[in-house]
Amino acid sequence: MLLDAAESLAPLDPALSRETYLDALDAAIVTGDRGPGGGVRAVAEAARAAPAPPESPRPMDLLLDGLVTTFTQGYAAGVPGLRRALDAFNRPERDDHAVNDGDDRRWLWLAGRTAMSVFDDQMVHALAARHVRLAREAGALATLPAALLVQSVMLVLSGDFSRAAEQTAIAAATRTVPVLHGQLILAAWRGRSDETTEIHATMVREAAGRGGRTEDFLAQYAMAVLHNGLGDYPAALVAATRAFESDELTHSNLAHSELIEAACRSGRPERATAALDQLSSRAQASGTPWGLGLAARSWALVSTGPAAEEYYREAIEQLRNCRVATQLARAHLVYGEWLRREGRRQGARQQLRTAHQMLSDMGAEAFAARAARELRATGEHPRSRSAQPSDALTAQELTIARLVATGATSREVGAQLFLSPRTIEAHLRSIFRKLSITSRRQLRDLRLP
């Protein structure tokens, strides 16, 4: 048991003891074991017995203390400490000290997810990029897929589905761990029902074989996204309720807004109460546009009249100031839906037009179709997205094309993607054929998404 090991190490190696306590806390967040003696709260209480941090605490020391405070004293009490820890991981001067790289690679997986827990989109992007870079530079194939997963999830939430697909393709090329998590979330946000269902079934089978629960919880989050996009709100409510039971998904704030929207659209707003209360208090404690915007949108869904409209406008204003474009697009969508039901066609068209454009451009097909249906109900025919030559490329081919377009050689691209130069050349021949070009120079002249 990690906790027993951490306790026994305390008098012998305080630094290692603290690392072991953080390992135990991370494991509790991921596994979500809420049985007797388990659960994050119990592990955090035990971790209060960790030796004091050194006079010059490491980033992981700050992260341990911040998480312990969060899970024993409450989210608001823990936020300041978590921010100090994340700032310590993100200091530029740390890049000059290679001795820290191994330590960072070990804990950046947890640090990136913690940045999500305080709704800091900029920090998630920065820490995920650092994690990926360090893993690549060290040739640490075992840790690269986890680093790419955090980055790909944030890219999906930012509406950059093409780059997210690249990340999952790169992770798959390493052949070190399953990359179903990233593929599942991307497929769900794209609204690809068959693909999402297939990946979901695979994850559930694998989770059952290992006796794990987190994979199933994550699958339920993805299914909630898919069903909310399709407008099947009762199914979304079932999935989101299950996802909300996960410590990992509540820690990273992924499940709350899906549950709230599904509950309200299913005519069961009382089912959203716990998620709404927690989301609201976390948003106020974090004070970020991402958190405040999600909270305002959620309050709008449970409100009526002028109060609802004020919340919708606040949600859009807040979410404009962060990188989470998917949630901004969905704020326009639900506001437009509300305006149409209020009989305000002109205002509804404006919001729905914006939502449809944003969702179509990023490739959120189900949500875009939902916006299109609403637009047609106002008497307006939505514009179709123009096909692009690059649409014919696979995710990996698009990644290679982008890198080659910057002037990178086949050897340089192969090193970054963990592929041989010969494999890169084979992909390039396919890319040239699909794009009807014959040279790298022509590739540089194209405007790739």
Phi, psi and omega per residue, in radians:
M1 nan 2.340 -3.111
L2 -1.085 -0.691 -3.117
L3 -1.137 -0.710 3.100
D4 -1.103 -0.721 3.129
A5 -1.134 -0.739 3.139
A6 -1.075 -0.726 -3.132
E7 -1.157 -0.730 -3.121
S8 -1.235 -0.459 3.136
L9 -1.383 -0.324 -3.014
A10 -0.895 -0.857 -3.123
P11 -1.354 -0.295 -3.053
L12 -1.647 -0.744 -3.080
D13 -2.572 1.470 -3.076
P14 -0.960 -0.679 -3.120
A15 -1.122 -0.773 3.131
L16 -1.197 -0.611 3.079
S17 -1.032 -0.787 3.140
R18 -1.122 -0.704 3.099
E19 -1.076 -0.687 -3.129
T20 -1.200 -0.666 3.052
Y21 -1.073 -0.699 3.131
L22 -1.191 -0.657 3.034
D23 -1.007 -0.778 -3.122
A24 -1.118 -0.698 -3.137
L25 -1.176 -0.738 3.105
D26 -1.070 -0.765 -3.140
A27 -1.088 -0.684 3.135
A28 -1.152 -0.669 3.107
I29 -1.119 -0.757 -3.063
V30 -1.245 -0.805 -3.044
T31 -1.356 -0.486 3.127
G32 1.116 0.562 3.129
D33 -1.291 1.879 -3.122
R34 -1.845 0.358 3.121
G35 -1.309 -3.116 3.140
P36 -0.979 2.202 3.122
G37 1.372 -0.071 -3.123
G38 -1.834 -2.876 3.097
G39 1.561 2.720 -3.079
V40 -1.099 -0.741 -3.101
R41 -1.044 -0.769 -3.129
A42 -1.122 -0.743 3.137
V43 -1.161 -0.704 3.122
A44 -1.122 -0.679 3.080
E45 -1.079 -0.738 3.116
A46 -1.140 -0.630 -3.100
A47 -1.237 -0.199 3.067
R48 -1.147 -0.299 3.110
A49 -1.484 0.052 -3.138
A50 -1.065 2.589 3.068
P51 -1.000 2.685 3.123
A52 -1.071 2.570 3.111
P53 -1.190 2.784 3.105
P54 -1.147 2.931 -3.118
E55 -1.025 -0.616 3.033
S56 -1.948 1.530 -3.031
P57 -1.135 2.499 3.038
R58 -1.329 2.834 3.062
P59 -0.945 -0.694 -3.135
M60 -1.174 -0.515 3.058
D61 -1.131 -0.752 3.107
L62 -1.139 -0.654 3.139
L63 -1.163 -0.751 3.096
L64 -1.021 -0.872 -3.109
D65 -1.098 -0.691 3.141
G66 -1.146 -0.721 3.135
L67 -1.217 -0.696 3.099
V68 -1.059 -0.776 3.100
T69 -1.082 -0.744 -3.122
T70 -1.037 -0.816 -3.023
F71 -1.510 -0.173 3.088
T72 -1.892 -0.521 -3.087
Q73 -1.991 -0.161 3.108
G74 1.986 2.760 -3.055
Y75 -1.023 -0.849 -3.078
A76 -1.068 -0.672 3.128
A77 -1.179 -0.519 -3.065
G78 -1.501 -0.379 -3.038
V79 -0.980 -0.837 -3.122
P80 -1.011 -0.737 3.129
G81 -1.180 -0.665 3.103
L82 -1.127 -0.680 3.119
R83 -1.138 -0.689 3.094
R84 -1.072 -0.737 -3.137
A85 -1.120 -0.792 -3.122
L86 -1.139 -0.685 3.079
D87 -1.079 -0.664 3.137
A88 -1.149 -0.689 3.092
F89 -1.166 -0.473 -2.994
N90 -1.754 0.135 -3.130
R91 -1.173 2.211 -3.120
P92 -1.006 -0.587 -3.070
E93 -1.159 -0.288 3.121
R94 -1.169 -0.414 3.120
D95 -1.111 -0.376 -3.095
D96 -1.493 -0.039 -3.076
H97 -2.103 1.648 -3.070
A98 -1.062 -0.418 -3.119
V99 -1.062 -0.401 -3.117
N100 -1.510 -0.225 -2.980
D101 -1.090 -0.775 3.137
G102 -1.083 -0.726 3.110
D103 -1.100 -0.749 3.140
D104 -1.137 -0.754 3.139
R105 -1.040 -0.590 -3.118
R106 -1.223 -0.669 -2.982
W107 -1.889 -0.134 -3.118
L108 -1.158 -0.455 3.054
W109 -1.025 -0.827 3.115
L110 -1.284 -0.655 -3.128
A111 -1.108 -0.715 3.134
G112 -1.103 -0.749 3.109
R113 -1.178 -0.582 3.098
T114 -1.182 -0.616 3.063
A115 -1.069 -0.608 3.052
M116 -1.146 -0.610 -3.090
S117 -1.187 -0.406 3.086
V118 -1.830 0.298 3.051
F119 0.997 0.675 -3.131
D120 -1.824 1.560 -3.063
D121 -1.132 -0.689 3.126
Q122 -1.092 -0.701 -3.126
M123 -1.207 -0.673 3.097
V124 -1.040 -0.826 3.121
H125 -1.039 -0.785 -3.090
A126 -1.138 -0.818 -3.103
L127 -1.216 -0.668 3.110
A128 -1.132 -0.737 3.107
A129 -1.095 -0.711 3.109
R130 -1.114 -0.754 -3.128
H131 -1.075 -0.800 3.136
V132 -1.090 -0.757 -3.114
R133 -1.107 -0.807 -3.129
L134 -1.122 -0.690 3.132
A135 -1.137 -0.707 3.126
R136 -1.170 -0.787 -3.100
E137 -1.101 -0.586 -3.124
A138 -1.540 -0.095 -3.064
G139 1.114 0.533 -3.072
A140 -1.483 1.378 -3.055
L141 -1.132 -0.469 -3.112
A142 -1.197 -0.557 -3.100
T143 -1.706 -0.239 -3.084
L144 -1.068 -0.792 -3.111
P145 -1.041 -0.672 3.105
A146 -1.132 -0.705 3.107
A147 -1.110 -0.758 -3.141
L148 -1.182 -0.530 3.139
L149 -1.112 -0.860 3.120
V150 -1.033 -0.760 -3.138
Q151 -1.127 -0.721 -3.098
S152 -1.208 -0.652 3.097
V153 -1.079 -0.748 -3.132
M154 -1.205 -0.595 3.077
L155 -1.145 -0.673 3.080
V156 -1.078 -0.866 -3.128
L157 -1.088 -0.479 3.110
S158 -1.425 -0.079 3.123
G159 1.497 0.133 -3.137
D160 -1.682 1.252 -3.046
F161 -1.164 -0.573 -3.112
S162 -1.107 -0.820 3.119
R163 -1.191 -0.590 3.084
A164 -1.099 -0.693 3.103
A165 -1.123 -0.638 3.082
E166 -1.055 -0.766 -3.092
Q167 -1.111 -0.746 3.127
T168 -1.176 -0.573 3.092
A169 -1.171 -0.716 3.106
I170 -1.119 -0.769 -3.136
A171 -1.087 -0.693 3.132
A172 -1.122 -0.569 -3.123
A173 -1.165 -0.421 -3.125
T174 -1.293 -0.418 3.110
R175 0.949 0.648 -3.138
T176 -1.821 -0.694 3.104
V177 -2.474 2.786 3.079
P178 -1.057 2.517 3.140
V179 -2.050 0.442 -3.097
L180 -1.106 -0.538 -3.108
H181 -1.003 -0.919 -3.126
G182 -1.137 -0.713 3.132
Q183 -1.104 -0.685 -3.115
L184 -1.122 -0.851 -3.106
I185 -1.114 -0.720 3.119
L186 -1.115 -0.786 -3.129
A187 -1.096 -0.668 -3.136
A188 -1.153 -0.807 3.133
W189 -1.166 -0.515 3.069
R190 -1.278 -0.260 3.133
G191 1.367 0.435 -3.124
R192 -1.598 1.657 -2.968
S193 -1.077 -0.873 -3.088
D194 -1.094 -0.784 -3.124
E195 -1.128 -0.770 -3.141
T196 -1.099 -0.778 -3.126
T197 -1.101 -0.696 3.141
E198 -1.139 -0.819 3.132
I199 -1.144 -0.692 3.118
H200 -1.023 -0.796 -3.135
A201 -1.086 -0.700 3.113
T202 -1.112 -0.762 -3.135
M203 -1.125 -0.713 3.134
V204 -1.122 -0.717 3.103
R205 -1.086 -0.783 -3.121
E206 -1.167 -0.674 3.124
A207 -1.115 -0.698 3.126
A208 -1.139 -0.665 3.131
G209 -1.143 -0.556 -3.135
R210 -1.674 -0.129 -3.073
G211 1.301 0.265 -3.110
G212 -1.561 2.816 -3.095
R213 -2.090 -0.445 -3.041
T214 -1.083 -0.699 3.127
E215 -1.034 -0.700 3.124
D216 -1.178 -0.712 3.113
F217 -1.073 -0.774 -3.141
L218 -1.128 -0.664 3.089
A219 -1.101 -0.668 3.130
Q220 -1.161 -0.655 3.051
Y221 -1.035 -0.824 -3.122
A222 -1.092 -0.712 3.126
M223 -1.151 -0.586 3.076
A224 -1.114 -0.756 3.082
V225 -1.047 -0.842 -3.118
L226 -1.016 -0.861 -3.065
H227 -1.234 -0.593 3.030
N228 -1.101 -0.688 3.102
G229 -1.124 -0.704 -3.119
L230 -1.337 -0.223 -3.105
G231 1.442 0.256 3.074
D232 -1.638 1.362 -2.963
Y233 -1.232 -0.622 3.063
P234 -1.050 -0.722 3.104
A235 -1.167 -0.672 3.099
A236 -1.108 -0.657 -3.134
L237 -1.139 -0.763 3.101
V238 -1.032 -0.825 -3.106
A239 -1.185 -0.770 -3.099
A240 -1.173 -0.614 3.087
T241 -1.074 -0.738 3.105
R242 -1.141 -0.763 -3.134
A243 -1.088 -0.620 -3.096
F244 -1.182 -0.247 3.094
E245 -1.346 -0.177 -3.061
S246 -1.533 2.248 3.052
D247 -1.079 -0.668 -3.114
E248 -1.113 -0.781 -3.078
L249 -1.341 -0.508 3.033
T250 -1.336 -0.581 3.086
H251 -1.083 -0.740 -3.101
S252 -1.551 0.031 3.052
N253 1.125 0.456 -3.128
L254 -1.434 -0.571 -2.940
A255 -1.493 -0.480 -2.953
H256 -0.965 -0.989 -3.006
S257 -1.178 -0.539 3.096
E258 -1.159 -0.742 3.127
L259 -1.119 -0.747 -3.101
I260 -1.121 -0.801 -3.137
E261 -1.135 -0.743 -3.125
A262 -1.117 -0.731 -3.126
A263 -1.125 -0.806 -3.112
C264 -1.148 -0.761 -3.114
R265 -1.266 -0.306 3.084
S266 -1.562 -0.010 -3.087
G267 1.320 0.410 -3.141
R268 -2.193 1.006 -3.058
P269 -1.063 -0.426 3.117
E270 -1.114 -0.418 3.115
R271 -1.271 -0.215 -3.109
A272 -1.652 -0.083 -2.963
T273 -1.012 -0.900 -3.082
A274 -1.105 -0.770 -3.137
A275 -1.141 -0.707 -3.120
L276 -1.165 -0.740 3.115
D277 -1.078 -0.786 -3.117
Q278 -1.190 -0.751 3.125
L279 -1.082 -0.757 -3.114
S280 -1.107 -0.811 -3.116
S281 -1.158 -0.648 3.112
R282 -1.195 -0.702 3.133
A283 -1.075 -0.773 3.128
Q284 -1.126 -0.692 -3.131
A285 -1.211 -0.650 -3.121
S286 -1.353 -0.683 3.114
G287 1.206 0.360 -3.098
T288 -1.726 2.702 3.096
P289 -1.004 -0.657 3.133
W290 -1.053 -0.936 -3.121
G291 -1.147 -0.818 -3.117
L292 -1.132 -0.620 3.117
G293 -1.180 -0.763 3.103
L294 -1.105 -0.727 3.141
A295 -1.111 -0.774 3.138
A296 -1.093 -0.747 3.111
R297 -1.090 -0.665 -3.131
S298 -1.202 -0.723 3.081
W299 -1.118 -0.620 3.108
A300 -1.049 -0.681 -3.092
L301 -1.156 -0.480 -3.123
V302 -1.743 0.058 -3.087
S303 -1.887 2.976 3.115
T304 -2.345 2.851 3.010
G305 1.095 -2.618 -3.095
P306 -1.007 -0.578 3.136
A307 -1.095 -0.751 3.126
A308 -1.063 -0.794 -3.118
E309 -1.103 -0.672 3.122
E310 -1.105 -0.706 3.113
Y311 -1.166 -0.726 3.121
Y312 -1.045 -0.775 -3.135
R313 -1.150 -0.681 3.112
E314 -1.133 -0.708 3.131
A315 -1.035 -0.810 -3.130
I316 -1.133 -0.737 -3.133
E317 -1.110 -0.730 3.136
Q318 -1.201 -0.854 -3.053
L319 -1.185 -0.352 3.023
R320 -1.119 -0.393 -3.037
N321 -1.703 0.294 3.050
C322 -2.401 3.117 -3.038
R323 -1.659 0.119 -3.056
V324 -1.542 1.282 -2.994
A325 -1.137 -0.531 3.134
T326 -1.064 -0.719 -3.097
Q327 -1.287 -0.546 3.026
L328 -1.116 -0.806 3.130
A329 -1.045 -0.706 3.140
R330 -1.237 -0.491 3.047
A331 -1.144 -0.760 3.060
H332 -1.061 -0.688 -3.103
L333 -1.114 -0.915 -3.084
V334 -1.207 -0.535 3.066
Y335 -1.156 -0.760 3.109
G336 -1.099 -0.706 3.094
E337 -1.073 -0.744 -3.135
W338 -1.128 -0.770 3.137
L339 -1.074 -0.688 3.128
R340 -1.113 -0.715 3.137
R341 -1.235 -0.338 3.057
E342 -1.492 -0.024 3.121
G343 1.411 0.303 -3.107
R344 -1.811 1.354 -2.981
R345 -1.063 -0.779 -3.058
Q346 -1.090 -0.838 3.106
G347 -1.106 -0.665 3.127
A348 -1.096 -0.753 -3.140
R349 -1.053 -0.712 -3.121
Q350 -1.089 -0.819 -3.129
Q351 -1.192 -0.748 -3.107
L352 -1.211 -0.611 3.080
R353 -1.085 -0.788 3.111
T354 -1.088 -0.805 -3.139
A355 -1.069 -0.799 -3.106
H356 -1.092 -0.727 3.134
Q357 -1.100 -0.847 -3.118
M358 -1.103 -0.833 -3.080
L359 -1.183 -0.643 3.097
S360 -1.159 -0.774 -3.110
D361 -1.083 -0.669 -3.109
M362 -1.445 -0.277 3.120
G363 1.651 0.329 3.078
A364 -1.452 1.384 -2.895
E365 -1.101 -0.750 -3.100
A366 -1.199 -0.780 3.112
F367 -1.141 -0.654 3.094
A368 -1.112 -0.700 3.112
A369 -1.145 -0.637 3.091
R370 -1.092 -0.761 3.092
A371 -1.114 -0.669 3.140
A372 -1.120 -0.735 3.113
R373 -1.056 -0.740 3.135
E374 -1.153 -0.698 3.111
L375 -1.071 -0.768 3.130
R376 -1.082 -0.576 3.126
A377 -1.188 -0.353 3.072
T378 -1.555 -0.070 -3.133
G379 1.673 0.155 -3.139
E380 -1.950 2.428 3.117
H381 -1.631 2.089 -3.096
P382 -1.210 2.578 3.115
R383 -1.353 2.497 3.089
S384 -1.480 2.560 3.091
R385 -1.261 2.340 3.110
S386 -1.264 2.386 3.109
A387 -1.198 2.503 3.122
Q388 -1.998 2.557 3.122
P389 -0.975 -0.628 -3.098
S390 -1.216 -0.194 3.117
D391 -1.065 -0.424 -3.107
A392 -1.340 -0.244 -3.094
L393 -1.432 2.532 2.987
T394 -1.278 2.947 3.136
A395 -1.021 -0.751 -3.118
Q396 -1.197 -0.689 3.102
E397 -1.112 -0.678 3.119
L398 -1.144 -0.672 3.078
T399 -1.052 -0.844 -3.127
I400 -1.115 -0.745 -3.136
A401 -1.060 -0.743 3.129
R402 -1.100 -0.765 -3.117
L403 -1.165 -0.751 3.124
V404 -1.130 -0.618 3.134
A405 -1.115 -0.387 3.091
T406 -1.437 -0.091 -3.135
G407 1.784 0.050 -3.133
A408 -1.200 2.497 3.092
T409 -1.383 2.922 3.112
S410 -1.076 -0.634 3.112
R411 -1.157 -0.719 3.139
E412 -1.177 -0.711 3.108
V413 -1.146 -0.756 3.136
G414 -1.063 -0.686 3.129
A415 -1.112 -0.664 -3.125
Q416 -1.265 -0.590 -3.073
L417 -1.748 0.057 -3.127
F418 1.044 0.737 3.083
L419 -2.214 2.748 3.133
S420 -1.344 2.676 3.068
P421 -0.986 -0.613 3.128
R422 -1.112 -0.689 3.107
T423 -1.152 -0.678 3.099
I424 -1.080 -0.747 3.126
E425 -1.094 -0.673 3.114
A426 -1.128 -0.722 3.093
H427 -1.125 -0.672 -3.136
L428 -1.090 -0.681 3.111
R429 -1.078 -0.700 3.098
S430 -1.158 -0.703 3.126
I431 -1.097 -0.827 3.135
F432 -1.024 -0.744 -3.111
R433 -1.124 -0.773 -3.104
K434 -1.190 -0.568 -3.101
L435 -1.646 -0.010 3.136
S436 0.998 0.799 3.070
I437 -2.226 2.988 -3.069
T438 -2.280 -0.033 -3.063
S439 -2.552 2.812 3.070
R440 -1.145 -0.576 3.135
R441 -1.078 -0.735 3.100
Q442 -1.112 -0.606 3.121
L443 -1.112 -0.684 3.126
R444 -1.144 -0.472 -3.111
D445 -1.397 -0.268 -3.136
L446 -1.382 2.644 3.058
R447 -1.694 1.621 -3.120
L448 -1.433 2.489 -3.126
P449 -1.196 nan nan
